């Protein structure tokens, strides 16, 4: 008798994507069900879970019906989260256990401690509704790990966990297998097979096209991937030697996956894909556009090493418009509107024919794949399937780098929090020293002013930390103009602040210092340059001058007092400026008057960016 058996399973809904699916698993293993259609996988897991109709067939564990069964025998980790929000992490992990009602609180706590130590997990024991979405998914993994079911069904876990935590979960799945659990891993990502699977079944057109061991897949990975695209059976492929252009095309996927596992630079991997696609389709060039989730930014990676103005780039709004569809977009030189699609109409002569297809990960549109030809090209259904497969892999590559980047940024964020807290403590100590250095009675008004200054300094640090925490890009950089605008907005009601900032970027580890510097400049202006006869006006400018950046502050106030020497100033603002500009950025600054106060800061290029 088979351990797990699915026989002729047909979905019950109209237009079902599960049509006679078969699967037999004889022993505990990690078995990957691979399918390019996310909808088909979603329907299959919901039929097994008991939340979708099925017309015929059966799903059994140890010869017993398992459809809708969720107990010690069968557990699920789906794209949805099933936890009790009002209960703690510990309660959610052990509540499903049949022993829960017979264990003392002390025993449950002891088991919880053992579990967290065994799994190397540091999630605090708090109410789960206070956890992040990723932490909740990790709690589900821990619950299933503690339960040790006969069958664990996992559906598309990659989209819910960071790269680091995904590797952590895969380790637990391997441990479960070694203790007798069968893990059924449903995914649309071919790479998951290489990472974790012992064997793989390919779901295509509602059926299982074949089940293969990991060794068979590694021996002929091109053949396995071809099955996902709707190709023939493995045996006929091996016998016929079918390959040619189709196998070359699939080789693109295999080589790209290997590069993805070895190279940490997203641009290198995506450029490799673009060059291989162009070569396989005999295209003039291929370009992938990657959209930022939180802004209107779109970056491009081209197979050709040309500047943007030398390429027939698609307009940003057109990229988003095409990306929001699920259809392949086709046009050629006969289309009178072709030039309207491009950033530069002068490059229209480079395109004879062009096809575009959205790059999608789950329900999220990540960008667009553009392939253009300098000759006639008419695509077939097979070509459309191939381009869809490439777009699928591009989506995986982009999302993988985002997950890796997010994991790195989380570590950087913890480091930034520590540094920022230390900076706040230093500012408080410095303010305290300034207040009481003479040992005299300090007026309440003076304390209030000092407190307001400190609050603004902390606000500037918090604002930049918030921006950095919300960054989606894997590159640890941020625009200087974004930082300056954020600080400027704090003082919008107290001064007219104009900015003229040359576009440049700065590493995250410099951003907080720059924010604090800008805050001190504006704060000092508001405090000392305000006039009763007219509204304070401040102008900030930043431009590159050779190997340095010149940052200028200018206001319309009374200016610096005669004989003012910044190096002898006891004010905290000048102390902070000296610390940041001179000691951290290794630059210099000078102060003077020109119809108001003028401060010019010079920072070496390489110490700034």
C-alpha positions as CSV (number, residue, x, y, z in Angstrom):
1,X,0.0,0.0,0.0
2,X,1.3,3.4,-1.0
3,X,2.1,6.0,1.7
4,X,0.5,8.8,-0.3
5,X,-1.8,8.1,-3.3
6,X,-3.7,10.6,-5.5
7,X,-5.7,8.9,-8.2
8,X,-7.5,10.5,-11.2
9,X,-8.2,13.7,-9.2
10,X,-10.6,16.0,-11.2
11,X,-11.5,19.5,-10.0
12,X,-15.2,20.3,-9.7
13,X,-15.2,23.9,-10.8
14,X,-15.9,25.1,-14.3
15,X,-12.7,25.4,-16.3
16,X,-10.8,23.3,-13.8
17,X,-7.0,23.1,-14.1
18,X,-6.8,19.7,-12.3
19,X,-7.9,17.0,-14.8
20,X,-7.0,13.5,-13.8
21,X,-3.9,14.2,-11.6
22,X,-2.1,11.0,-10.4
23,X,0.7,10.7,-7.8
24,X,2.1,7.9,-5.8
25,X,4.7,8.2,-3.0
26,X,6.0,5.0,-1.5
27,X,8.4,6.3,1.2
28,X,9.1,9.4,3.2
29,X,10.7,12.0,1.0
30,X,10.5,15.6,-0.2
31,X,8.5,15.4,-3.3
32,X,8.2,18.5,-5.5
33,X,5.1,19.0,-7.7
34,X,6.2,21.4,-10.4
35,X,3.9,23.5,-12.5
36,X,4.2,26.8,-14.4
37,X,0.6,27.6,-13.7
38,X,0.2,29.1,-10.2
39,X,-3.6,28.8,-10.6
40,X,-3.4,25.0,-11.2
41,X,-1.2,24.6,-8.1
42,X,-3.6,26.8,-6.1
43,X,-6.6,24.7,-7.1
44,X,-4.8,21.4,-6.4
45,X,-3.9,22.4,-2.9
46,X,-7.4,23.7,-2.1
47,X,-8.9,20.4,-3.3
48,X,-6.6,18.6,-1.0
49,X,-7.3,21.1,1.8
50,X,-11.1,20.6,1.4
51,X,-11.9,24.2,0.4
52,X,-12.4,23.6,-3.3
53,X,-14.8,21.2,-5.1
54,X,-13.6,18.0,-6.8
55,X,-15.6,15.9,-9.2
56,X,-13.9,12.5,-8.9
57,X,-10.8,10.7,-7.8
58,X,-9.2,10.3,-4.4
59,X,-6.4,11.5,-2.2
60,X,-5.3,9.0,0.5
61,X,-2.7,8.8,3.2
62,X,-2.0,5.2,4.4
63,X,-5.1,4.1,2.5
64,X,-7.5,6.5,4.3
65,X,-9.3,9.5,2.7
66,X,-7.3,12.6,3.3
67,X,-9.3,15.3,1.5
68,X,-10.1,18.0,4.0
69,X,-8.1,16.2,6.7
70,X,-6.1,18.5,8.9
71,X,-4.8,16.8,12.1
72,X,-1.7,15.0,13.3
73,X,-1.6,12.9,10.1
74,X,-1.8,15.8,7.6
75,X,-0.6,19.4,8.0
76,X,-0.6,22.3,5.5
77,X,1.5,25.4,5.0
78,X,-0.3,27.4,2.3
79,X,-0.1,30.9,0.9
80,X,-2.7,31.9,3.5
81,X,-1.9,32.1,7.2
82,X,-3.9,30.0,9.7
83,X,-3.1,31.1,13.3
84,X,-5.1,32.1,16.3
85,X,-4.4,35.9,16.5
86,X,-5.3,36.3,20.2
87,X,-2.9,33.6,21.4
88,X,0.8,33.5,21.8
89,X,3.4,31.9,19.6
90,X,3.8,29.0,22.0
91,X,0.1,28.4,22.2
92,X,-0.3,28.4,18.4
93,X,2.5,25.9,18.1
94,X,1.2,23.3,20.6
95,X,-2.5,24.0,20.6
96,X,-3.1,21.5,17.8
97,X,-1.3,18.7,19.6
98,X,-3.6,16.1,21.1
99,X,-1.4,16.2,24.3
100,X,-2.0,20.0,24.7
101,X,-4.9,19.6,27.2
102,X,-3.0,17.1,29.3
103,X,0.2,19.1,29.7
104,X,1.0,21.6,32.4
105,X,1.9,25.1,31.5
106,X,5.4,24.5,32.7
107,X,5.8,21.4,30.5
108,X,4.6,23.3,27.5
109,X,7.1,26.1,28.2
110,X,9.9,23.6,28.5
111,X,9.0,22.0,25.2
112,X,8.7,25.4,23.6
113,X,12.2,26.2,24.8
114,X,13.6,22.9,23.4
115,X,11.9,23.5,20.1
116,X,13.3,27.1,19.7
117,X,16.8,25.9,20.5
118,X,16.6,22.9,18.3
119,X,15.4,25.0,15.3
120,X,17.6,27.9,16.0
121,X,14.7,30.3,16.0
122,X,14.5,33.6,18.0
123,X,10.8,34.6,17.5
124,X,9.6,36.0,20.9
125,X,6.7,34.3,22.6
126,X,4.1,37.1,22.1
127,X,0.6,37.3,20.7
128,X,0.9,36.4,17.0
129,X,-1.2,39.4,15.9
130,X,1.8,41.5,17.0
131,X,4.2,39.6,14.7
132,X,5.2,40.4,11.1
133,X,3.7,38.4,8.2
134,X,7.0,36.6,7.8
135,X,7.2,35.7,11.5
136,X,3.7,34.3,11.3
137,X,4.6,32.1,8.5
138,X,7.7,30.9,10.5
139,X,5.3,30.0,13.4
140,X,3.3,27.9,11.0
141,X,6.5,26.1,10.0
142,X,7.4,25.6,13.7
143,X,3.9,24.2,14.4
144,X,4.2,21.6,11.7
145,X,7.7,20.7,12.7
146,X,6.6,20.2,16.3
147,X,3.6,18.1,15.2
148,X,5.7,15.7,13.0
149,X,2.8,14.7,10.7
150,X,2.9,11.8,8.2
151,X,2.3,14.3,5.4
152,X,3.2,18.0,5.2
153,X,1.8,19.9,2.2
154,X,3.8,23.1,1.4
155,X,2.5,25.6,-1.2
156,X,4.8,28.4,-2.7
157,X,6.7,29.3,0.5
158,X,9.3,31.4,-1.3
159,X,7.0,34.4,-1.6
160,X,6.4,34.6,2.1
161,X,9.9,34.3,3.6
162,X,13.2,36.1,3.2
163,X,16.1,34.2,1.6
164,X,17.7,33.4,4.9
165,X,14.4,32.2,6.5
166,X,13.6,30.2,3.4
167,X,16.8,28.3,3.8
168,X,16.0,27.8,7.5
169,X,12.6,26.3,6.6
170,X,14.1,24.0,4.0
171,X,16.5,22.7,6.7
172,X,13.5,21.9,9.0
173,X,11.7,20.1,6.1
174,X,14.8,17.9,5.6
175,X,14.9,17.1,9.3
176,X,11.2,16.2,9.1
177,X,11.8,13.8,6.2
178,X,14.6,12.2,8.1
179,X,12.2,11.6,11.0
180,X,9.5,9.9,8.7
181,X,7.5,12.8,7.3
182,X,6.7,13.1,3.6
183,X,6.8,16.7,2.4
184,X,4.8,17.5,-0.7
185,X,6.2,20.8,-2.0
186,X,4.0,22.5,-4.6
187,X,5.8,25.2,-6.5
188,X,6.0,27.0,-9.9
189,X,9.8,27.5,-9.4
190,X,12.0,24.9,-11.1
191,X,14.9,25.9,-8.9
192,X,13.1,24.6,-5.8
193,X,13.6,21.1,-7.1
194,X,17.4,21.6,-7.1
195,X,17.4,23.1,-3.6
196,X,15.3,20.7,-1.7
197,X,13.5,18.0,-3.7
198,X,14.3,14.2,-3.7
199,X,12.0,13.7,-6.6
200,X,9.7,15.8,-8.9
201,X,6.4,15.4,-10.7
202,X,5.5,17.7,-13.5
203,X,1.9,19.0,-13.5
204,X,0.9,20.2,-17.0
205,X,-2.5,20.5,-18.5
206,X,-4.0,19.2,-15.3
207,X,-2.1,15.9,-15.4
208,X,1.1,14.4,-14.1
209,X,3.4,14.2,-17.1
210,X,5.9,12.1,-15.2
211,X,7.7,11.6,-11.9
212,X,11.5,11.7,-11.8
213,X,14.3,11.3,-9.2
214,X,16.6,14.2,-8.4
215,X,19.4,12.2,-10.1
216,X,17.4,12.0,-13.3
217,X,16.7,15.7,-13.2
218,X,20.3,16.7,-12.6
219,X,21.4,14.3,-15.4
220,X,19.1,15.9,-18.0
221,X,17.7,19.2,-16.5
222,X,16.8,20.5,-20.0
223,X,14.4,17.6,-20.5
224,X,12.6,18.2,-17.3
225,X,12.1,21.8,-17.9
226,X,10.9,21.1,-21.4
227,X,8.1,19.0,-19.8
228,X,7.0,22.1,-17.9
229,X,6.6,23.9,-21.2
230,X,4.3,21.2,-22.5
231,X,6.8,19.0,-24.2
232,X,6.8,15.2,-24.8
233,X,7.4,12.5,-22.2
234,X,10.9,12.0,-20.8
235,X,11.3,8.7,-22.6
236,X,10.4,10.0,-26.1
237,X,12.7,13.0,-25.6
238,X,15.6,10.7,-24.6
239,X,14.9,8.4,-27.6
240,X,14.4,11.1,-30.2
241,X,17.1,13.4,-29.1
242,X,14.7,16.3,-29.8
243,X,16.6,19.5,-29.1
244,X,17.7,22.0,-31.7
245,X,16.4,25.5,-31.0
246,X,14.0,24.3,-28.3
247,X,16.7,22.6,-26.3
248,X,19.0,25.6,-26.8
249,X,16.3,27.8,-25.4
250,X,15.8,25.6,-22.3
251,X,19.6,25.6,-21.9
252,X,19.2,29.3,-21.2
253,X,17.1,28.5,-18.2
254,X,19.5,25.9,-16.8
255,X,22.6,28.1,-17.3
256,X,20.8,31.1,-15.8
257,X,19.8,29.1,-12.7
258,X,23.4,28.0,-12.2
259,X,24.6,31.6,-12.5
260,X,21.8,32.8,-10.1
261,X,23.1,30.4,-7.4
262,X,26.7,31.6,-7.9
263,X,26.5,35.3,-8.6
264,X,25.3,37.9,-6.1
265,X,25.0,40.7,-8.7
266,X,21.4,40.9,-10.0
267,X,22.5,42.9,-13.1
268,X,25.0,40.2,-14.2
269,X,22.4,37.5,-14.0
270,X,19.7,39.5,-15.8
271,X,22.1,40.6,-18.5
272,X,23.1,36.9,-19.0
273,X,19.4,36.0,-19.5
274,X,19.0,38.9,-22.0
275,X,22.0,37.8,-24.1
276,X,20.9,34.1,-24.1
277,X,17.3,35.0,-25.1
278,X,18.6,37.2,-28.0
279,X,20.8,34.4,-29.2
280,X,18.1,31.8,-29.0
281,X,15.5,33.8,-30.8
282,X,18.0,35.5,-33.2
283,X,16.9,38.8,-31.9
284,X,18.7,42.1,-32.2
285,X,18.5,42.6,-28.4
286,X,16.5,41.9,-25.3
287,X,15.8,44.2,-22.4
288,X,14.2,43.6,-19.1
289,X,12.5,46.4,-17.2
290,X,12.3,46.1,-13.4
291,X,9.7,48.2,-11.6
292,X,10.1,49.4,-8.0
293,X,7.1,48.5,-5.8
294,X,7.0,51.7,-3.8
295,X,7.8,54.3,-6.4
296,X,7.5,55.1,-10.1
297,X,11.1,54.1,-10.8
298,X,11.8,51.6,-13.5
299,X,15.3,50.4,-14.3
300,X,16.4,48.4,-17.3
301,X,19.0,45.8,-18.1
302,X,20.0,45.3,-21.7
303,X,21.8,42.4,-23.3
304,X,23.8,45.0,-25.3
305,X,26.3,47.2,-23.5
306,X,24.7,50.5,-24.8
307,X,23.8,53.6,-23.0
308,X,20.1,54.3,-22.5
309,X,19.9,56.9,-25.3
310,X,21.3,54.4,-27.7
311,X,18.6,51.9,-27.1
312,X,14.9,51.8,-28.2
313,X,13.7,52.0,-24.6
314,X,10.0,51.9,-23.9
315,X,8.4,54.7,-21.9
316,X,8.0,54.1,-18.2
317,X,4.2,54.5,-18.3
318,X,4.0,52.1,-21.3
319,X,6.1,49.6,-19.4
320,X,3.6,49.7,-16.5
321,X,0.6,49.6,-18.8
322,X,1.8,46.5,-20.7
323,X,3.0,44.9,-17.4
324,X,-0.5,45.1,-16.0
325,X,-1.8,42.7,-18.7
326,X,-1.2,39.0,-19.0
327,X,-1.0,39.1,-22.8
328,X,2.0,39.0,-25.1
329,X,2.3,42.4,-26.8
330,X,3.4,42.5,-30.5
331,X,4.1,45.3,-32.9
332,X,6.3,46.1,-35.9
333,X,7.6,49.0,-38.1
334,X,4.2,49.3,-39.9
335,X,2.5,50.5,-36.7
336,X,2.2,54.3,-36.9
337,X,2.1,54.5,-33.1
338,X,5.4,52.6,-32.6
339,X,7.3,55.8,-32.0
340,X,4.8,56.9,-29.3
341,X,5.9,53.9,-27.2
342,X,9.6,54.9,-27.1
343,X,11.5,57.2,-24.8
344,X,13.4,58.5,-27.9
345,X,11.6,58.4,-31.3
346,X,15.0,58.7,-33.0
347,X,15.7,55.1,-32.1
348,X,12.6,53.8,-33.9
349,X,14.8,52.6,-36.8
350,X,16.3,50.0,-34.6
351,X,13.0,48.1,-34.4
352,X,11.6,46.1,-37.3
353,X,9.5,43.8,-35.0
354,X,9.0,43.8,-31.2
355,X,7.4,41.5,-28.7
356,X,6.9,42.2,-24.9
357,X,5.7,40.0,-22.1
358,X,4.9,40.8,-18.5
359,X,7.3,39.6,-15.8
360,X,5.1,38.4,-12.9
361,X,5.7,36.7,-9.5
362,X,2.5,35.3,-8.1
363,X,0.0,38.2,-8.4
364,X,2.7,40.8,-8.4
365,X,3.9,42.4,-11.6
366,X,7.7,43.0,-11.4
367,X,8.4,44.4,-14.9
368,X,8.5,43.7,-18.6
369,X,10.6,41.6,-21.0
370,X,11.2,43.4,-24.4
371,X,12.7,41.5,-27.4
372,X,13.1,43.3,-30.6
373,X,14.3,42.2,-34.1
374,X,15.9,44.0,-37.1
375,X,14.0,41.7,-39.4
376,X,10.5,40.1,-39.8
377,X,9.4,37.9,-36.9
378,X,6.0,36.2,-36.4
379,X,5.6,34.4,-33.2
380,X,3.9,31.0,-32.7
381,X,2.1,29.5,-29.7
382,X,5.3,27.6,-28.9
383,X,7.3,30.9,-29.0
384,X,4.7,32.4,-26.6
385,X,5.2,29.5,-24.2
386,X,8.9,29.9,-24.3
387,X,8.8,33.6,-23.6
388,X,6.4,33.0,-20.8
389,X,8.9,30.5,-19.3
390,X,11.7,33.0,-19.6
391,X,9.5,35.7,-17.9
392,X,8.8,33.2,-15.2
393,X,12.5,32.6,-14.5
394,X,13.2,36.4,-14.7
395,X,10.6,36.9,-12.0
396,X,12.2,34.3,-9.8
397,X,15.6,35.9,-10.3
398,X,14.3,39.3,-9.5
399,X,12.4,38.1,-6.5
400,X,15.3,36.0,-5.3
401,X,17.6,39.1,-5.3
402,X,14.9,41.1,-3.5
403,X,14.7,38.4,-0.8
404,X,18.4,38.2,-0.4
405,X,18.6,42.0,-0.4
406,X,15.8,42.3,2.2
407,X,17.7,39.8,4.4
408,X,20.8,41.8,4.2
409,X,18.9,45.1,4.7
410,X,17.3,43.7,7.9
411,X,20.8,43.0,9.3
412,X,21.9,46.5,8.2
413,X,18.8,47.9,9.8
414,X,19.6,46.3,13.2
415,X,23.1,47.8,12.9
416,X,21.7,51.2,12.0
417,X,19.3,51.1,14.9
418,X,22.3,50.4,17.2
419,X,24.3,53.2,15.7
420,X,21.4,55.7,15.7
421,X,20.6,55.0,19.4
422,X,24.3,55.5,20.2
423,X,24.2,58.8,18.3
424,X,21.1,59.9,20.2
425,X,22.8,59.1,23.5
426,X,25.8,61.1,22.5
427,X,23.6,64.1,21.5
428,X,21.9,63.9,24.9
429,X,25.2,63.8,26.7
430,X,26.5,66.7,24.7
431,X,23.4,68.8,25.4
432,X,23.7,67.9,29.1
433,X,27.3,69.0,29.1
434,X,26.4,72.3,27.4
435,X,23.7,73.0,29.9
436,X,25.6,72.4,33.1
437,X,29.2,73.1,32.1
438,X,29.4,76.2,34.2
439,X,27.7,74.7,37.3
440,X,25.2,77.6,37.3
441,X,21.4,77.7,37.6
442,X,19.8,76.9,34.2
443,X,16.7,78.8,33.2
444,X,13.6,76.8,32.2
445,X,13.5,78.6,28.9
446,X,17.0,77.5,28.1
447,X,16.2,73.9,29.0
448,X,13.1,74.1,26.8
449,X,15.1,75.4,23.8
450,X,17.7,72.6,24.4
451,X,15.0,70.0,24.5
452,X,13.4,71.3,21.3
453,X,16.8,71.1,19.6
454,X,17.3,67.5,20.7
455,X,13.8,66.5,19.6
456,X,14.4,67.8,16.1
457,X,17.7,66.0,16.0
458,X,16.0,62.7,16.9
459,X,13.2,63.4,14.4
460,X,15.8,63.7,11.6
461,X,17.4,60.5,12.6
462,X,14.0,58.7,12.9
463,X,12.9,60.1,9.5
464,X,15.9,58.7,7.6
465,X,15.7,55.4,9.4
466,X,12.1,55.1,8.4
467,X,12.9,55.8,4.7
468,X,15.8,53.3,4.7
469,X,13.6,50.7,6.4
470,X,11.0,51.0,3.6
471,X,13.5,50.8,0.7
472,X,12.8,47.8,-1.6
473,X,15.9,48.0,-3.7
474,X,18.7,45.5,-2.9
475,X,21.3,48.3,-3.4
476,X,22.1,50.0,-0.1
477,X,21.7,53.5,-1.5
478,X,19.3,56.4,-1.3
479,X,19.0,59.7,-3.1
480,X,20.5,62.8,-1.4
481,X,17.6,64.9,-2.6
482,X,15.2,62.5,-0.8
483,X,17.0,63.0,2.5
484,X,17.2,66.8,2.1
485,X,13.5,67.1,1.2
486,X,12.5,65.0,4.3
487,X,14.4,67.3,6.7
488,X,13.1,70.4,4.8
489,X,9.5,69.4,5.5
490,X,10.1,69.5,9.2
491,X,10.6,73.3,9.0
492,X,8.1,74.1,6.3
493,X,6.1,76.3,8.7
494,X,9.1,78.3,10.0
495,X,10.9,79.2,6.8
496,X,10.7,79.3,3.0
497,X,13.3,76.6,2.1
498,X,14.4,76.3,-1.5
499,X,16.6,73.5,-2.7
500,X,18.8,73.0,-5.8
501,X,20.2,69.5,-5.5
502,X,22.2,67.7,-8.2
503,X,21.1,64.1,-8.5
504,X,23.4,61.8,-6.6
505,X,23.1,58.8,-4.3
506,X,24.6,58.1,-0.9
507,X,25.1,54.8,1.0
508,X,22.8,54.0,3.8
509,X,25.6,54.2,6.3
510,X,26.1,57.9,5.4
511,X,22.5,58.9,5.2
512,X,21.8,59.5,8.9
513,X,24.9,61.7,9.3
514,X,23.8,63.7,6.2
515,X,20.3,64.1,7.7
516,X,21.7,65.3,11.0
517,X,24.0,67.8,9.2
518,X,21.1,69.3,7.1
519,X,19.0,69.4,10.3
520,X,21.7,71.4,12.1
521,X,22.0,73.9,9.3
522,X,18.3,74.6,9.0
523,X,17.7,74.4,12.8
524,X,20.4,77.0,13.4
525,X,19.0,79.2,10.7
526,X,15.5,79.1,12.2
527,X,16.9,79.8,15.7
528,X,19.4,82.6,14.9
529,X,18.4,84.1,11.5
530,X,14.7,84.7,11.9
531,X,13.7,88.3,11.4
532,X,10.6,90.2,12.5
533,X,10.4,92.4,9.3
534,X,10.3,89.5,6.8
535,X,10.0,85.8,6.6
536,X,13.1,83.7,6.8
537,X,14.3,82.3,3.4
538,X,16.9,79.5,3.2
539,X,18.5,78.2,0.1
540,X,20.3,74.8,0.0
541,X,22.3,73.7,-3.1
542,X,24.5,70.7,-3.8
543,X,26.6,70.2,-6.9
544,X,29.7,68.3,-8.0
545,X,32.8,70.3,-8.7
546,X,35.5,68.0,-10.0
547,X,36.5,65.5,-7.4
548,X,34.4,67.1,-4.6
549,X,30.8,68.0,-3.8
550,X,30.0,71.5,-2.8
551,X,27.1,71.9,-0.4
552,X,26.0,75.5,0.2
553,X,23.7,77.0,2.9
554,X,22.5,80.6,2.5
555,X,19.8,82.5,4.3
556,X,18.5,86.1,4.4
557,X,19.1,86.7,8.1
558,X,21.5,89.1,9.8
559,X,24.5,86.8,9.2
560,X,27.3,85.8,11.5
561,X,28.6,88.3,14.0
562,X,31.8,90.1,13.2
563,X,34.9,88.1,14.0
564,X,33.0,84.8,14.2
565,X,35.3,81.8,14.2
566,X,33.5,78.5,13.9
567,X,36.4,76.5,15.4
568,X,36.0,78.5,18.7
569,X,32.2,78.2,18.8
570,X,30.8,76.5,21.8
571,X,27.4,75.9,20.1
572,X,26.3,72.3,19.7
573,X,25.4,72.9,16.1
574,X,29.0,73.8,15.1
575,X,30.3,70.9,17.2
576,X,28.1,68.5,15.2
577,X,29.1,70.0,11.9
578,X,32.7,69.7,12.7
579,X,32.3,66.1,13.8
580,X,30.4,65.1,10.6
581,X,32.0,67.2,7.9
582,X,35.6,67.1,9.1
583,X,35.9,63.8,11.0
584,X,33.5,61.6,9.2
585,X,33.4,63.0,5.6
586,X,37.0,64.3,5.8
587,X,35.9,67.5,4.3
588,X,35.9,71.2,5.3
589,X,33.7,74.2,5.7
590,X,33.9,77.9,5.9
591,X,31.4,80.5,7.2
592,X,30.8,84.0,5.9
593,X,28.2,86.7,5.2
594,X,26.6,87.6,1.8
595,X,23.3,89.3,2.5
596,X,22.8,86.8,5.2
597,X,24.7,83.8,6.6
598,X,26.6,81.7,4.0
599,X,28.1,78.3,4.8
600,X,30.0,76.4,2.2
601,X,30.9,72.7,2.8
602,X,33.3,70.8,0.6
603,X,33.3,67.0,0.8
604,X,35.6,64.7,-1.3
605,X,33.6,62.7,-3.8
606,X,34.7,59.3,-2.7
607,X,34.1,60.1,1.0
608,X,30.5,61.1,0.2
609,X,29.2,58.5,-2.2
